[in-house]
Amino acid sequence: MYITTPPLYVHPGNEVDEVNEINENNEVNEINVIDEMNEAIEESTSIFLKEEFLETIRDVEISRQLDFLSKPFQQKVYQPLQFSLTDGRLLTGTVSSVDGSSVMLTSVEKKEQELIDGNEIKSIKWRGRPFPNVKN
């Protein structure tokens, strides 16, 4: 779909375009067109950046495994997974999503979801064995 627009002309270099303007008293004033255009652009393109820092999972291998296991096909194939956490808990289920360091796990039996910090995961096991390393 194309939208018809007027052509855009760009002035190369630091040329100064001056235009004569007649004010209310019929006096001629010179206007620097480029300066006025730059001021208008600066006012209209003010960008307010929202600084947002997502915390990431510090263990690179666990991060790669979680990203791999969060894909739809892998969620069906690799189940149930066992997640050993630093606090001693053992969770069983699949990886629903990974967002920064937050990991959403879904229990296979109960279909309950639990949000955990990915940095709390010590290891991931599938069928009683450590999950193999995933390459990027």
Protein Blocks (a to p, Z undefined) as FASTA:
>chain_A
ZZddddddddehjbdcddddddfkopacdddfklmmmmmmmmmmcccdddddddddfblm
lmmmmmmmmpmklmmmmccdddddfkopacedddfbdehjaccdddfklopacdddfklp
mbdceehiacddddZZ
